[in-house]
Amino acid sequence: MALPCDPAQAGAWPREAGTGFALVSGRVAWPQNLQHWTSYAPTEDYQTLYLEYGLTDSWTLGMDFGRSVSGEGKLVGFLQYPLRNRDRGPKVTAQLGFGEISGNSVLRPGLSVGWGLNRGWLSFDALAEMQATDDVIDYKLDATWGRNLPNDFKVIFQVQTGLEQDDPPFVRLAPSVVTPLGERTKAEFGLTWGLTGDSSMGLMFGLWRDF
């Protein structure tokens, strides 16, 4: 089934068989309090490579390479399968991933719920990163509202939240604009601002590619 709402990552919407999606993104950040600046160099610098491919109209295979909820390096492969894929009401998809975070084996279950809206979408994506060698579990929940504009432009407003082991929960705002660079490629430009548990402000950039 196609993605009528056209979000970036498929999330709750199954990827069509034989089609794929690639995302390369980066985020740099600085302290919100300018008195804490010691130079103009960013104090945070993250890069991500994310891939999805539709094995069938139901099964989606993916890879997530970059940073985990805790900020450590990660490489996770995953499979997604729709639990609810009806024309009306929410789409619901379960995910199960395996891989490594900071050299430790990790199991990563997830659940995505999404609604196609008039010229847009609303989605909630939850993940738990469970390390096999100890009892460490980190949680992530992102809420995303997107709006499709004329000429294939988009605006996205995302609330990113997470709970890391032994750290307070964080909430971060991440609005962005998406512009087409061709028939299959788009660029995303955005800002980030920590509300609680995160005192940073940042810039983000991403390239989307359908294949």
Order of alpha helices (4+ residues) and beta strands (2+ residues): beta-beta-beta-beta-beta-beta-beta-beta-beta-beta-beta-beta
